[in-house]
Amino acid sequence: MKSKTSVPPQEGAAPPSRCPDNSAFKQQRLPAWKPQLTIASVLSGFFLTGAFCLTVGVCLVLSANSVREIQIDYSDKCSDCSKLRENSSNWNKECHCSVNFTLKEDILGDVFMYYGLENFYQNHRRYVISRSDAQLLGRNVNIQRSYCAPFSTYRNGTPMAPCGAIANSMFNDTIDLFYNRNLSVIQVPLLKTGNSWWTDKNVKFRNPESYNLSSAFAGTARPPYWHKPVYLLDEEDERNNGYVNDDFIIWMRVSAFATFRNLYRRVRRVRHFAEGLPAGNYTFRIAYNFPVTRFKGRKHVILSTVVWSGGSNPFLAIAYLVSGTAATLTGFVITGIHLKLRKKKTYFQKQ
């Protein structure tokens, strides 16, 4: 077998070059545009940015001020039910309370009902990851390998459906709205479907495949804090049951802040409410199930309209106003510095 031998370099030969090829790309000779920052272009950029942000901010403020909203705190008004719910042994006892309020003016247009929570932190890492996305897609998975623990299985090995701390803590108060018209009481028709995001309803959540929901969830049990199994969340509409229930889907999208609101219902615009909610006396009738006293929380019901910019959240408007003001003030500061330096330069030139 012949051995390979290296050929020694010829004496006096130049070593191979490591320089890049003499091309426009590798020698960085491609045509390029380099902005010339003159005082006119810099100042016009700051002032135009400031004017744009201030204009958008003012429009957002005016839009947010046109939103009609009423917020009612029922934490103290349902104090008897709250005390009952603090004792976990009373989980199967029903408790109802009523909250009266008056609308002095009509709320015209589409009216949305929200429930609001204060001091309820959903942004804890262990809480946020306590779910099984594969299970929520209707797949047959071993949830003991998920992050759902300790809300994954019962002591006898029965898996929870759905599993995890987020699902277990789902808001479960039932809120109905009644209109006191003359001597009659009319229940305001509310829509419980069509409130969740399309991507959540059609992409992220699926029910297990079976000929009916009860058999699809056979061999599983409801989470400990739930009053009914997942396939009975909406006993009136079978299509709004299981993992595709709108209330459940909305709750599973956790909030980044301790105070938040979630869409609960929409007013159905029919008969007396075709134009919205007329002025008059109303009553919220609440089946109280969600305790908040132990973590010093509060609960609200919010009736609100929306505009082209959304609800009555002023954050975006304030952000635009602050940015526009900062850009404008920066423009004036740069103008003052420029005039001062130009005056000093002219003085030295005359000397």
Secondary structure, DSSP 8 states (H G I E B T S, - for coil): ----------TT------S--SSTTTTT-S--------HHHHHHHHHHHHHHHHHHHHHHHHHHHT--EEEEE-TTTTHHHHHHHHSGGGTTS--EEEEEEEESS-EES--EEEEEEES-----HHHHT-S-HHHHTT----GGGSS-TTSSB-TTS-BBSS-SHHHHT----EEEEEEEETTEEEE--EE-SS-S-HHIIIII-----SSSHHHHTTT-B--TT-SS-GGGS-SS-GGG-GGG-HHHHHHHS--SSSSEEEEEEEE---GGGSSEE-SEEEEEEEE-----TTTT-EEEEEEE--BTTBSS--HHHHHHHHHHHHHHHHHHHHHHHHHHHHHHHHHHHH-
